[in-house]
Amino acid sequence: MNLVKAALPNARARAWTIAAMVLLAACPARAQMQDQTLGTSEWAIWGASYRHQRDSAVPGQAVVVVQADPRPTAAWSSGATMPIPDAIAAGEQVTAVFWARAARPVRLTVGLQGGAPSYARFGTAELRLTPHWQPLVVAGTAPTAFAAKSQNLSVPLGDAGAAVELGPVAFLRGAASRTDIARAFVAFRPSEVATDVRIASEPGVTLAGTLHLPVGTGHAPYPLAILLQGHGPNGRGGYTEIIRRLTAHGIAALEYDKRGIGQSTGIFQEDVERLTADAKAAVAMMRRNPAIDGRRIALIGHSQGGVIAPAVAAADPTIAAVVTLAGSVGDGLPYLRQAMLGQMRAAGRPQAVAEPAADAAMALLQARVDRKDAATIAQRRAEVIARFEAAGFPRPLAEGALARIDTEEVWRADKLRSASDLKTLQMPVLAVFAEKDPLVVASIEAAEARKALAANPQASVEVLGGLSHWFQEGAVTGGEEEVARLGPNAGSLRLVALVGDWLDRVLGAKPQVAATAPPR
């Protein structure tokens, strides 16, 4: 949860949406890539506004329109990426074919490349887009083995100077012929259709979202899962694997930019109460959508979202199900203290020095909550630095810890009620934790979740071994330093299967009895 994360010296705040860049992985590929065609919902757009629409002239009929700046800027100021779905063997040639057109003729330099920090390219093409749809080709040969989704097709659009529309993408082995390209798209049927939604929340706040509706599976009105992001200025795009799994099984999915982020209006602030109000607004709007079954709406929340989801459901017992992924479990400052102690013990700090440091942090936060005078606050701040130094942290790290603890966001920790919220829930609940999570320590939090959910016969708690806070396979330490090489957020196939199978069961049939009609 963000409050715990902000309070520890080795857990710096960061945005956890990583689908906008495809990340460099260290695992060697062992098998050749398979030919695959992906739909437009796989495109990750950055630096520009965009919208989804339908066009029968393109395979699959779904397109994403990127509104490039009419005044050309640096090529990398905006653009789109699409992950290569499979592992690539060293020396293997890959061909990417994507449908595109532009409002007027433009030339773009398109590439196949890895992620941060080098963004190393292994294929480049100079392409000319026209107002007519056409399949465009870029190919390259992998210099080394690449893990699945560690490389991507990248389309920089900052210098386009015109709106660009993007359609589906086919990734093909070897040098693709015209016949290969035609075959890749002739039978393409996307599993979903993405539509734009705008969610009115508080005055001045309109959330920009994408509603993913199943195609060819199930029928309207569909059950729905609303995905709630974790700590940080996150937008859409962080849960591609989960969304794909849901829509393939007839469950719609909604994701949206946080307030003040991406295309959402308002001011971004890590205020759980305000973010909870936004999630409630999303639920209310989806219940008015004729394509959605308002009695079968589930919430999936990661980290901070795993605190918001139970809060929304506690206030609305007609929510059909709740899934928390690394969601903190506790109430108020006592919980924050316990979580800090757990993480400091996990970092190797003895209890004898960890407790005084945690107590000093809590004394500072309580002084802030009580609105103490400046002299008292200054004294409490000095005590935090002294206690962290006594716990073995060098002065710069101790000062860094203070900077993260003494923020308005963390002062609000006294309002945290995630344990109490979980205790009130009577609908099905799945709480998932990751064994190697250094931020929400599974050995502590899973036990607290089991206690909070003990009276709910429809609740279960799972701990997945070998996964980090971001639910990535291959974690060793579970720390942030590993994120960039372990693939997409929530990309573990074990996690995706667990959440997908569970939601299949709890959302697969309409409730037999509805106590009250859901609000509309």
PyMOL commands that set and color helices and strands:
alter all, ss='L'
color gray80, all
select helices_A, chain A and resi 2-7+40-42+75-77+178-186+240-248+272-287+305-315+332-346+351-369+374-390+395-405+408-415+418-424+442-452+480-485+493-507
alter helices_A, ss='H'
color red, helices_A
select strands_A, chain A and resi 36-38+44-46+49-54+62-67+79-83+93-102+106-114+121-129+134-141+151-156+164-173+192-200+206-214+222-228+252-256+292-302+321-325+429-434+459-464
alter strands_A, ss='S'
color yellow, strands_A
deselect
rebuild
show_as cartoon
